C-alpha cells in the first residue's frame, strides 16, 4: 500500500461510483462499481481482464471524462520498451548543446555531462507523463491497455510504477508522483500476466453483460434503433455467445451491428439482412460460414419467441 496522498474528488460510495459511471453513459453492474470504488479509495491500480470488446478500455475513458482528468494511454504491443513507454533522451538537442558549449570554449566535460542529462532534454513517454499533473493541476488517469500484448521484461519494469508510482532514471534519479494517478490496466488474456503485477492491483473480470444490461447499453449507444430491433439484436447475440465460435461477439460488436442495421433502415431482423451484415458482428470467416440458412433460421425463430414472450410478459 503506497503512503502518498490519495487522489481527491472521488466518489465516496459504491452507489456514487455507479452514478458516476452512469453519468458517463457506462452501464455497469455493482461488482464492477465495487472494484472501481475500492481501487479509487485505496489508491491501487485496477486490473481489468476479459474478452475483447466487453468495455474494459471504455471504463478508463469514462473515469477520465467524468472526473475531468487527462487520460494518458499506453497502448501495449510486442516489443514495447522503456524508450517508448517511459522516457528517452533528446539526443539531437543534447548534441546541439555540446556543439554550442564547444563553440563558446566551455568544455568542462564533467559539467557538460551533467548538463546534457538535465530534465529539459528528457522526452516524456506515457508512464512518465502520468506521474505529473497537467498545467491546471489535474492528476491523470493512466490507461495501460492490453498489457498481455507486451513481453514479460516490460511487466517487470512496471512493478516500480505500480508499487510506488515512481520511475528511476539512472542519469537523474527517481521521479515520484506528488499525487498518484488513477491506473487502469486491461488484458484480453491472450497470455497470463505475472502474479507480481496482479498482486499490486485490485482485480476484476469483465464478463459479457446479461440480456437486460446489454439492452440498456444499446438504448444508450444506439438510441435510433427501434425497440423491437434492439431486443432482437440482444437476444440474437446472447444466443451466439452460447455457441462454440472461434471469437464470440463483444458488446462493441453488438453496438456496431445495431448501428449498421439502423443505417440501412432496418426495423426488425430477418434472415436476409442477418446474412448480409454478419461481417459486422463476427470477425472470422469460419464463424460466419457456420451461420448457414438453417442455423440462422433456427436462431431467429428462438429470438422472436423470446422477444414476443418478453413483450407479452
C-alpha positions as CSV (number, residue, x, y, z in Angstrom):
1,X,0.0,0.0,0.0
2,X,1.5,3.3,-1.1
3,X,1.6,6.0,1.6
4,X,1.3,9.0,-0.7
5,X,-1.7,11.3,-0.7
6,X,-4.6,9.8,-2.5
7,X,-6.5,11.3,-5.4
8,X,-9.2,13.8,-4.4
9,X,-12.7,14.5,-5.6
10,X,-13.6,10.8,-6.0
11,X,-16.9,9.1,-5.4
12,X,-17.5,8.4,-1.7
13,X,-19.5,5.2,-2.0
14,X,-20.3,2.3,-4.4
15,X,-23.6,3.9,-5.2
16,X,-21.8,7.2,-6.1
17,X,-19.4,5.2,-8.3
18,X,-22.4,3.6,-10.1
19,X,-23.8,7.0,-10.6
20,X,-20.5,8.4,-11.9
21,X,-20.3,5.6,-14.5
22,X,-23.9,6.1,-15.4
23,X,-23.3,9.8,-15.9
24,X,-20.7,8.8,-18.5
25,X,-23.2,6.5,-20.3
26,X,-21.4,3.4,-19.0
27,X,-23.9,0.7,-17.9
28,X,-22.0,-1.2,-15.1
29,X,-23.0,-3.9,-12.6
30,X,-22.5,-3.5,-8.9
31,X,-19.5,-5.8,-8.8
32,X,-17.6,-3.6,-11.3
33,X,-18.6,-0.5,-9.4
34,X,-17.4,-2.0,-6.2
35,X,-14.0,-2.9,-7.6
36,X,-13.6,0.5,-9.1
37,X,-14.7,2.3,-5.9
38,X,-12.2,0.3,-3.8
39,X,-9.3,0.9,-6.3
40,X,-10.1,4.7,-6.2
41,X,-10.5,4.7,-2.4
42,X,-7.3,2.6,-1.7
43,X,-5.2,4.3,-4.4
44,X,-4.5,1.0,-6.1
45,X,-4.3,0.2,-9.8
46,X,-7.3,-1.7,-11.1
47,X,-6.6,-4.7,-13.3
48,X,-9.4,-5.5,-15.7
49,X,-9.3,-8.8,-17.5
50,X,-11.9,-10.1,-20.0
51,X,-12.6,-10.9,-23.6
52,X,-12.1,-8.2,-26.3
53,X,-14.9,-5.8,-26.8
54,X,-16.6,-6.0,-23.3
55,X,-15.8,-2.4,-22.4
56,X,-12.6,-2.6,-20.4
57,X,-10.9,0.3,-22.1
58,X,-14.0,2.4,-22.0
59,X,-14.0,2.3,-18.2
60,X,-10.8,4.4,-18.2
61,X,-12.1,6.8,-20.7
62,X,-15.3,7.3,-18.8
63,X,-13.5,7.8,-15.5
64,X,-11.2,10.4,-17.1
65,X,-14.2,12.2,-18.7
66,X,-16.5,12.2,-15.6
67,X,-13.7,13.2,-13.2
68,X,-12.4,15.8,-15.6
69,X,-8.9,14.4,-15.7
70,X,-6.5,14.0,-18.6
71,X,-6.3,10.5,-20.0
72,X,-2.7,9.1,-20.6
73,X,-2.9,6.0,-22.6
74,X,-0.1,3.5,-23.1
75,X,-1.2,1.1,-25.9
76,X,0.8,-2.1,-25.4
77,X,2.4,-4.2,-28.1
78,X,5.0,-6.8,-28.5
79,X,8.5,-5.3,-28.2
80,X,7.4,-2.3,-26.2
81,X,10.4,-0.9,-24.4
82,X,11.4,1.8,-21.9
83,X,12.1,4.3,-24.7
84,X,8.6,4.1,-26.0
85,X,6.7,3.7,-22.7
86,X,8.7,5.7,-20.1
87,X,11.3,8.1,-21.5
88,X,14.2,8.7,-23.8
89,X,16.8,11.4,-24.2
90,X,16.5,14.0,-26.9
91,X,19.9,13.2,-28.5
92,X,19.6,15.9,-31.2
93,X,19.2,18.7,-28.6
94,X,22.0,17.2,-26.5
95,X,24.3,17.3,-29.5
96,X,23.4,20.9,-30.2
97,X,24.1,21.8,-26.5
98,X,27.5,20.1,-26.8
99,X,28.4,21.9,-30.0
100,X,27.4,25.2,-28.5
101,X,29.5,24.6,-25.5
102,X,32.5,23.7,-27.6
103,X,32.0,26.8,-29.8
104,X,31.9,29.0,-26.7
105,X,35.0,27.4,-25.3
106,X,33.1,25.9,-22.3
107,X,34.4,22.4,-22.4
108,X,34.3,21.4,-18.8
109,X,33.5,17.8,-19.6
110,X,32.2,16.8,-16.1
111,X,29.8,19.8,-16.0
112,X,28.8,19.3,-19.6
113,X,28.0,15.6,-19.0
114,X,25.7,16.6,-16.1
115,X,24.2,19.5,-18.1
116,X,23.1,17.4,-21.1
117,X,21.4,14.9,-18.9
118,X,19.1,17.6,-17.5
119,X,15.3,17.2,-17.4
120,X,15.0,19.7,-20.2
121,X,16.4,17.1,-22.6
122,X,14.0,14.4,-21.4
123,X,11.3,13.2,-23.8
124,X,8.5,12.0,-21.6
125,X,6.5,9.0,-22.7
126,X,3.1,7.9,-21.2
127,X,4.3,6.3,-17.9
128,X,6.4,9.4,-17.0
129,X,3.7,11.8,-18.2
130,X,1.2,10.0,-15.8
131,X,3.4,10.9,-12.8
132,X,2.9,14.6,-13.4
133,X,-0.1,16.9,-13.1
134,X,-1.2,18.8,-16.1
135,X,-0.8,22.7,-16.2
136,X,-4.1,23.1,-14.4
137,X,-3.0,20.8,-11.6
138,X,-5.1,17.7,-12.6
139,X,-3.8,14.2,-11.9
140,X,-4.1,11.9,-14.9
141,X,-5.9,8.7,-15.4
142,X,-3.3,6.2,-16.7
143,X,-4.6,3.5,-19.0
144,X,-2.2,0.6,-19.7
145,X,-4.1,-1.0,-22.4
146,X,-3.8,-4.7,-23.4
147,X,-0.8,-5.5,-21.2
148,X,-1.0,-9.1,-22.4
149,X,0.5,-7.9,-25.8
150,X,3.8,-7.0,-24.2
151,X,6.7,-9.1,-23.1
152,X,7.5,-10.3,-19.5
153,X,10.5,-8.0,-19.1
154,X,8.3,-5.0,-19.5
155,X,5.9,-6.3,-16.9
156,X,8.9,-6.4,-14.5
157,X,9.7,-2.8,-15.3
158,X,6.1,-1.9,-14.4
159,X,6.4,-3.1,-10.8
160,X,8.1,0.0,-9.5
161,X,5.5,2.2,-11.2
162,X,2.6,0.2,-9.8
163,X,4.0,-0.2,-6.3
164,X,5.4,3.3,-5.6
165,X,4.1,5.4,-8.5
166,X,7.7,6.3,-9.5
167,X,10.3,5.6,-12.1
168,X,14.0,5.6,-11.8
169,X,16.2,7.3,-14.5
170,X,19.9,6.4,-14.0
171,X,21.2,9.9,-15.0
172,X,18.7,11.8,-12.9
173,X,17.4,9.6,-10.1
174,X,13.9,8.7,-9.0
175,X,10.9,10.7,-10.2
176,X,7.9,10.2,-7.9
177,X,4.3,11.3,-8.4
178,X,3.2,14.1,-6.0
179,X,-0.3,12.6,-6.3
180,X,-0.7,9.1,-7.7
181,X,-2.5,8.8,-11.0
182,X,-5.6,6.6,-11.3
183,X,-4.3,3.5,-13.0
184,X,-6.4,1.2,-15.1
185,X,-4.8,-1.9,-16.7
186,X,-6.5,-4.1,-19.2
187,X,-5.8,-7.5,-20.6
188,X,-7.6,-9.7,-23.1
189,X,-5.9,-12.7,-21.6
190,X,-4.1,-13.8,-24.7
191,X,-1.4,-14.9,-22.2
192,X,-1.2,-14.9,-18.4
193,X,0.1,-11.8,-16.6
194,X,2.7,-12.4,-13.9
195,X,1.4,-12.7,-10.4
196,X,3.8,-9.9,-9.3
197,X,1.8,-7.4,-11.4
198,X,-1.6,-8.7,-10.2
199,X,-0.6,-8.5,-6.6
200,X,0.0,-4.8,-6.9
201,X,-3.6,-4.3,-8.3
202,X,-7.2,-4.9,-7.4
203,X,-8.6,-7.4,-9.9
204,X,-11.9,-7.6,-11.7
205,X,-13.1,-9.9,-14.5
206,X,-15.3,-8.0,-17.0
207,X,-17.7,-10.5,-18.4
208,X,-20.2,-10.3,-21.2
209,X,-23.4,-8.5,-20.0
210,X,-26.6,-10.3,-19.4
211,X,-29.5,-9.5,-21.8
212,X,-31.0,-6.8,-19.6
213,X,-27.8,-4.9,-19.2
214,X,-26.9,-5.3,-22.9
215,X,-30.3,-3.9,-23.9
216,X,-29.7,-0.9,-21.6
217,X,-26.3,-0.4,-23.3
218,X,-27.9,-0.4,-26.7
219,X,-30.5,2.2,-25.6
220,X,-27.6,4.5,-24.8
221,X,-25.2,3.7,-27.6
222,X,-27.7,3.0,-30.4
223,X,-30.6,5.4,-29.5
224,X,-32.0,5.5,-33.0
225,X,-32.7,1.7,-33.1
226,X,-36.3,0.6,-32.9
227,X,-37.1,-1.1,-29.6
228,X,-38.0,-4.4,-31.3
229,X,-34.8,-4.4,-33.3
230,X,-32.7,-3.7,-30.2
231,X,-34.4,-6.6,-28.3
232,X,-33.9,-8.9,-31.3
233,X,-30.2,-8.0,-31.6
234,X,-29.6,-8.6,-28.0
235,X,-31.4,-11.9,-28.0
236,X,-29.5,-13.0,-31.2
237,X,-26.1,-12.0,-29.8
238,X,-26.9,-13.8,-26.5
239,X,-27.7,-16.9,-28.4
240,X,-24.4,-16.6,-30.4
241,X,-22.4,-16.5,-27.2
242,X,-23.8,-19.9,-26.3
243,X,-22.3,-21.4,-29.5
244,X,-18.8,-22.8,-29.9
245,X,-17.4,-20.0,-32.1
246,X,-13.8,-19.0,-32.6
247,X,-14.5,-15.5,-31.4
248,X,-17.7,-14.6,-29.6
249,X,-19.1,-11.1,-30.3
250,X,-18.4,-8.5,-27.7
251,X,-20.5,-5.5,-26.7
252,X,-18.7,-3.4,-29.2
253,X,-19.8,-5.7,-32.0
254,X,-23.4,-5.6,-30.7
255,X,-23.4,-1.8,-30.8
256,X,-21.8,-1.8,-34.2
257,X,-24.3,-4.3,-35.6
258,X,-27.2,-2.4,-34.3
259,X,-26.0,0.9,-35.7
260,X,-25.3,-0.8,-39.0
261,X,-28.9,-2.1,-39.1
262,X,-30.2,1.4,-38.3
263,X,-28.1,2.8,-41.2
264,X,-29.9,0.6,-43.7
265,X,-33.3,1.5,-42.2
266,X,-33.9,-1.9,-40.7
267,X,-36.7,-2.1,-38.1
268,X,-36.6,-5.8,-37.4
269,X,-34.3,-8.8,-38.1
270,X,-34.9,-11.2,-41.0
271,X,-32.7,-13.9,-42.4
272,X,-31.6,-11.9,-45.5
273,X,-30.3,-8.9,-43.5
274,X,-28.6,-11.2,-41.0
275,X,-26.6,-12.9,-43.7
276,X,-25.7,-9.7,-45.4
277,X,-24.5,-7.9,-42.2
278,X,-22.8,-10.8,-40.3
279,X,-19.4,-9.4,-41.1
280,X,-20.2,-6.5,-38.7
281,X,-20.9,-8.9,-35.8
282,X,-18.5,-11.8,-36.5
283,X,-14.8,-11.3,-37.4
284,X,-13.7,-14.7,-38.6
285,X,-14.8,-16.4,-41.8
286,X,-15.1,-19.8,-40.1
287,X,-17.6,-18.4,-37.7
288,X,-19.6,-16.7,-40.5
289,X,-19.5,-19.9,-42.5
290,X,-21.2,-21.8,-39.6
291,X,-24.2,-19.5,-39.9
292,X,-25.9,-21.2,-42.8
293,X,-29.6,-20.7,-43.6
294,X,-30.7,-23.5,-41.3
295,X,-28.7,-22.1,-38.3
296,X,-29.8,-18.5,-38.9
297,X,-33.5,-19.5,-39.2
298,X,-33.4,-21.6,-36.1
299,X,-31.7,-18.8,-34.1
300,X,-34.1,-16.2,-35.4
301,X,-37.1,-18.3,-34.5
302,X,-35.9,-18.6,-30.9
303,X,-35.1,-14.9,-30.8
304,X,-38.6,-13.9,-32.0
305,X,-40.1,-16.2,-29.4
306,X,-38.0,-14.7,-26.6
307,X,-38.9,-11.1,-27.8
308,X,-42.6,-12.0,-28.0
309,X,-42.6,-13.6,-24.6
310,X,-40.8,-10.5,-23.0
311,X,-43.3,-8.2,-24.7
312,X,-46.4,-10.2,-23.6
313,X,-45.0,-10.7,-20.1
